[in-house]
Amino acid sequence: MNKKLLSAAIISALGGLLFGFDTAVISGAEQAIKEVWSLSDKSHGFTISIALIGTIFGALFAGKPGDKYGRRNVLIVLALFYTVSAIGSGLTHNWYGFLFYRFLGGLGVGASSVLGPMYISEISPARMRGRLVAFFQFNVVFGIFLAFLSNFIVNNLIDVDAWRWMLLVETIPAGLFLILLFFIPQSPRWLVKVNRDEEARVILKMMGSKNPENELVEIEKSLEKEKKGKHEHLFSRKYSFPILLAFLVATFNQFTGINAILYYAPRIFELAGLAKDSALIQACTIGFTNMIFTIIAMFTIDRFGRKTLLMIGSVGMFVFLSLVALNFYQNNQDGYSILIYLVGYCAFFAFSQGAVIWVFISEVFPNAVRAKGQSLGSLTHWAWAAVITWLFPIIVGSDNKEAFEMTTGGAVAFTVFAFAMILQLIFVLKLMPETKGKSLEELEKELIKEHS
């Protein structure tokens, strides 16, 4: 593989590491945060979900600056957001200040979930695009694992205000991301979009394109309308099928329950009967499983295809989510049963939805509306993530509830997640097209022509 292409993909995918770290690090701090500011379950859910609310706005507004100033340049600004958020969240003594800094970090997560995969898909040859965009997802799960591990280590080393140090640790990868972004090239497709064709040709060649001239012509054709000043509107009839695909993939991604599990993993294990220290180390097991099976998916997604992975994942996640729900219905206090079921669930999630979502959404929209389409997919993803994360502690919370009521709430939540996997399987079988091995321009012709 071309070394310059690989390094550019890895560096830009570090936004995914921060995405994952920021998502999971709060799980070790959420109970301390509740106690520090004496929060009710509703206020607690809002505090934990405020970063996800930020991701909604980040995903919604990332496309326009990404188109105007370039994917790489906006990623640099987002790296600053991550850095300021980590420092502010760890040091503030004011609840409103905490909400602001977590919201700022959420803006970075939402925007980077749009621009990171978009950048990688635009520098990658079709034959390697799935694997390279999957670097972003690998870094997401690697960041999740690092956050769980960091929380466990900090909790064992620091006695006073450990939660603050858990959040401050994120400053290290955020600073590294900021520095390295200055060493990657601009997206060739964005350069063509702003009439810098010669630079695009050089970068296509640098990234290992076998025929940069032909690829440049294809890009120019796909952007012809936009370059003539005819601004494409995403919400038009001809784009209805890609919109439907992105919406459903993003919706089902969150109805797997993944964000609720990542944000509240220690809480779930405590509900199942484990002590706090044990709950933190079990969360590391979840993060490690997630990472290992994402690696497996990275090396199989271009061989088996996006559709096959989602079919396998739907069945596997349904089985293990159902077992978790049954465990809570039976009020089984053997926390290690829950661990086994959640490890199985995470393996199937990482192998399917976790690896597919950002690859698939980055593929299905034509060049002229890709930024808007990617924003829509990410917006849908984060909107559902915020809703589910906000509601989860209310459903299984501790305000004036007995242990039996708490486990019943857990059973209800996981039953909903399991049922959603049946619906996902139907969607994959009936509607979802296969995108592996096809150039972005080929997919544009197929998806728009067949369903316009």
N, C-alpha and C positions, 0 to 999 in steps of 0.2 A: 504493500500500500504506500502511496505517495506520502513522504514524511511531513511535508508542509500542510497537506490536506489533513492528515491525522492530528498534527499539533493544533491547527486552527479549530478543528472539531472538539478536541479535548478542552482547550482553553475556553471556548464559548460555552461548552457544556458545564463549566464550573458554576455558571448561574444556576444550573440544576442542583449542584451540591448545596448551595446556599438556600435554594428553594426547599430541599429536603431537610436541611439542618434547622431552618427557621420553623418548618412545619412541626417537627418532632421535639425540639428542645423544650417547648412549653409544657410538654407532658410531665416533665420532672419538677416543674415549678408551679403547676396550676393549683395544687392544694395549698402551698405556702402563700401564693398570691391571694387566695380566697381568705386565708386567715389574717394576712397583713392588713387588708382593707375591709375585713368583716363583710364579705359579699354574700348576698343571697344566691340561691341556685340560678335565678334568672340573670342577676348581675354578673355572676361568675361565668355563665355561658356566654354572655355578651362580651366579657373581657377576653375570654379565650378565642372567641370567634372574630374579634375586631380586626385581627390581621387578615382573616379571610374576607372580611368586608373590604379591606384595602385591596385585596387581590382582584376583587370584582372591578373596581375602578382602574386598577393597573392594566387588567386585561382589556377593558373597554376602550381605554385611550392610548394604548401602546402603538396601535397600527399607524396612526397619522404621523407622530414624530418619527417612527421607524421608517416610513416612506419618505419623509421630508429630509431628515438628517442622516439616515443610514442606520442599519441594524447595529453595527459595531459601536457607533458613537452613542447611541441611546443606551446600550448595554453598559457603557462606562458610567453614565449618570446613575443607572440602577445600582451599580456597585457602590457608589457613594451612599445611596439610600440604605443599602444593607448595613454599611459601616456605621452610619449615624444611628440607625435603628438599634443595632446591637449595643452600642455605648449608652444611648439614652435609656433603653429599657432596663439595663442592668443597674444604672446609677440613680434613676429618678426615685423620689420619695413621695410623689404625688400621683394618685390614681389616674387623674385626667392626663398627666404627662405620660404615664405608662401607656394609656390608650393611644395617645398621639404617636409615640415612637413605634408601637406595635403596628399601628395602621400604616406608618411610613414603610416599615419592612414589608407589609402586605402589598403595598404598591409595587415594590421591587419584585416580589414573588410573582404577582399577576402579570406584570409587563414582561419579565424574563421568560415566563412560560409561553408567551407569544413569540417573542423575538429570538430566543435561543434556538428552539427547533426550526424556526423559519430560516435563520441564518445558516444552520447546518444543512438543511434540505436544499438551500440555494447554492451552496458551494460543492455539493456532493454529486458524483456521477450516479445515474439511476441504479447501476448494479450494486452500489455500496450504500445507497441512501438509507435503507432501513437500519443497517448496522450502525451507521454514523449518527443518525438521529437518536438511536437507542443509547448512545453515549450520554445524552442529556438525561434520559430516564435512569441509566445506571448511576449517574452522579446524584440524582434525586434520592435513590435508595441508599447510596453510599453515605450521603449526607444524613439521612434518617438514622442509619446505623451509628454514625459518628456522634450524633446528638444523644441517642440512648446511652452509648458507651460513656460519653463525656458526662452526662447527668449522673451515672452510677459512680464514676470516679470522683467527681466533685462532691457528691453527697457523702462519700466515705472520707474525704480529705478535709472538708470544711464543715464546721459545726454551726457557725453563725451566718445567717443570710446566704446559705449555699445557693439558693435559687438565683440570686443576683449574679453569681459567678457562672452559673449555667448559661445565662443569657449573654454575658460578656465574652464568653469563649468564641462566639460567632465573629467577633472582630477580626480574628486571625485569618480565616478563609476569605472574608469579605475584602480585606486589604490585599491579599494575594490575587484575587480575581481582578481587582481594580488595576493592579500593576501589569498583569499579563495581557489584558485586553488591548494594550497599546501595541502589541506585537503580532496581531492578526490582521489580515487584509479585509477590505470591504467586500460585501456580497457582490458577485458579478452581475446577478440579476438586478440588484438595486442600481448598480452603475449604469446598466443599459437603460433602466427606467429614468435616470436623470441625464441621459445623453452623453455618457462617458464610455463609449463603446470600446475605445482602444484600451483603456485601463481594464475593462471587463475581459477583453481577449487575453491580455497578459495574465490575469488572475486565473482564468479558465485553464490556460496552459500550465500555470504554476500548480494548480490543484489536480493535475493529472488527466485532464480531458483528452480523450483519444482523437477527437476531431473538434477543436475549439471553434473553427470557422462555421461548421454546420450547426453546432450548438448555439453559437451567437445568432445565427440567422433564425433559428427556431424561437429563441427568446425574443428577438426583435419582432417577429410576426405576432407572437402572443401578446405583446405590449403595444402593438401598432395603434389600436383605437385610443388607448390611454395617452400615448405620445402625441397624438393629433389633438388632444384636448378634450376627448369625449370621456368624461369621468363615468366609470361604471358604478352602478348602484348595486350593492350586494343583494338587497331584498327585491329582486326581480324574478319573474317566473322562470327564466332559464337557469337560475342558480338554486331553484327550490330543492332539488335532490341533494346537492352537496350540503346545503344548510340543514336539511333533515338528518343526513348522515352524521354531521358534526354534532348537532344537538343531541341525538340519541346516544352516540358513543360517549360524549361527555357526561350526560345524565346518568347512564348506567355505571360509569366509572365511579361516581360518588355514591350511588345506591348499592354498591358492593359493601359500603360501610367503612371503607379504608381510612378516611380522615378521622372519623369518630374513634376508630381503633388506635390510630397513631397518636392522636391528641390525648386520649384517655387510657392508654394501655395500662399504666400502673394502677389507675382507678379500677379498671375491669378486673385485673388480677386480685386486687384487694377485695372487691365484691365477691370474688370466687374463693376467698379464704386465705390468701397469701399475705404475709407481713410486708410492710412497706419496702424494706431492703430487698426481699425476695422478688417483690413486684418489679422493682427497677431492673434487676438482672434478667428477669424473664422478658422484659421489654427489649433488652439487648438481643435476646434470642430471636424475637420477632423481626427486629431490624436486620440481623445477620441472615436469616432465612430469605427475607425480602431481597437482599443484595445478591445472594448466591443464585437464586432462580431468575433474577433479572439478567445476570451474566449468561445463563443458559439460553434465555430468550433472545439475547443479542446475537448469538451465533446461530439461531434457528429461524429468526423472523423472516429472513430473505429466502430461506429454503422452503419452509412450510407455508409461509404466507400469513397475513394478518388475520384472515377469516378462520383458518384452522386453529390458530392459537386461542382466539376468543371462544370458539366452540368447546375446546378442551377446558378452558378456564371456567366457563359458565357452569358446566357440570360439576367440576371439582369444588368450586366455591359454594354452590348450592348445598352439596353434601356437608361440608365442614361448617358452614354457617347454621345449617339446620341442627347439627350436633351441639353447637354452642347454645343455640336457643333452647334445645331440650335440656341441656345441663342446667340452665337458669330456671326453666320451668320446674324441674325436679328439686330446685334449691340445693344442688349438690355443692358442698363446700370443699371438695377436692380440687384445689386450684390447678393441680397439674393436668387434670383432664382438659380444662380450658386451654392451658398452654399447648397441649398436643393438637387440639382442634384449630387453634389460631395459627399455629405453625403451618399446618396443612393448608389452611385458608390462604395465608400469605404466600405460600409456594405457588398456588394456582393463580392468585392475583398477579404476582410478579411475572409469571410466565405468560400471562394473557393481557388483561387490561393495562397493567402497569407498563408493559413494553409497547403496546399497540397504540394507545391513545394519542400521544404527541406525534408519532410517525404518521398515523392515519389522517389526523386533522391537517397536518402540514402538506399532505398529498392531494386531498380531494378538491381544493379550491384552485381555480385558474389564476395565473399570474396577476391579472388585472385587479382581482379582489382578494388576493391571498392574505394580505395584511388584515383586511376587514374580516375575512372568514376565520383566520386564526384567532382574532380577537373575540369573535362570536363563540367559537368553541371553548376558549379559555374562560370567557365570561360565564358561559353556561356551567362549566366545571366548577368555578369558584363560587358562583351563586348557590348552587346546591351544597357545596362544601360548607359555606357559612351557615345555611339553614340547618343542616344536619348537625354540625358541631355545636350550634347554639341550643338546639333542642335536646341533644343527647344527655347533658347533665340534669336537665329538667325531668326527663323521663326516668332516669336511674339515679337521681340526686339524693341528697341526704337530709334536706330540710324537713324535719318532723316526720321522718319515715323510719319504719322498722326494717330490719334486714330482709324479711320476706318480701316486703313491698319493693325494695330495691332490686332484688333478684328477678321479680316479676317484670319490672320495667326493662331490665336487660333482656329478658326473654322476648318481650314484645319487639324491641328494637331489632334483635337479630332475626326474628321471624320475618320482619319486613324486608331486611336485606336479602334473606334467602329467597323469598318470593320474587324479588326484583331480578334475580339471576335466571329464573325461568323465562321472564319477559325478555331478558337480554339474549338468551339462546334463540328465541323465536325471531327476534330482530336480525341476528346474525344469519340464520338459515334463510330467511325470506327476503331481506332487503340489502344486506351488506355486500358490496362488490369486492373483488380481490384486486389489490393495487401493486402487488410485488412485481419487481422487474420492469416496470413501465416508467418512462420519463414523465416529468411533470406535464410536458406538452401533450404527450399521448393521452394521459389521463384527462386532461382538459377536453380534448376532442371527444373522448368516449362518454364521459359523464354528462357533458352539456348536450351533446348530440342525441344521446339515447333518451334523455329525460326532459328535453325542451318541448 
